[in-house]
Amino acid sequence: MTMDQSLKVKAGAIRSRNVLTRAERIARLKELDRFDEENSVVGMPKVRVVKVSLKKKKKVKKEEEGDKK
């Protein structure tokens, strides 16, 4: 049986998640030099998840008008 088009998620993996897996948190903490191998993984510090916002493209018309003058 096929799934209805309205139920399909087109960009599901693109969105940023607000919860990281333990392995992702450890990798991120190692990048920030905040992870110590001797400490327990149970009480790890929180890691901020950076939300990526896509910027809108500027219109090219303004540049073209400036070149013609």
N, C-alpha and C positions, 0 to 999 in steps of 0.2 A: 504494500500500500504506500502511496506517495504522500508527502507532506504538503499541505496547502501553502501557497506562496505567501500568504499574510503571516504565517507562523515562522517562516525561515528568518534567521538572523544573518544579515548580509555582512556586517562588520563586527562580529562578536569578539574576535581576538584583538581588535585594534584598541578598544577602550582600555583605560588603565584600571587596574584592580586596586581595591583599597586594602586587601589582605595579601601578604606574601607568604609563600611556603617557608618552612624552616631553612631549607637549603638556600633559597633566595635571600633570606634575611642574613644568613651567615656570610654569603658572598658579598652582599652590600656592606655589612659591617667590616669585612676584611678590606674592602676598597677604602673605607673611611678610617681604617686603623683603629677601630673601636672593639674588635673581637679578640679575646684572649683564649688560646687553645686550652688553657688549664681550667677556666671557669666552666660551669655547667651550662648546658644549652636551655635549661628550663627557665632561667631568670634573665633571658637576654633583653637588652634595651630595645626600645621601640625604634622603628626605622620609618622615616617619613617617605611616603610614596609621592613622587613628583608627577603631577598631572600634566600631560602634554596637551597644549592648546594649539590648534592649527591656525595660523594667521591667514587672513584673506589676502589674495593677490591684489596689488594696486593696479589701477586702470592704466593702460598704456597710452590712452588718448592724450593725457597731459604732456607726456614726454614727446609725442609726435608733434603737438602744437608748438612746443618750445623749440624744436629743431627747425620748423618752417620759418620762424621769424628771423 
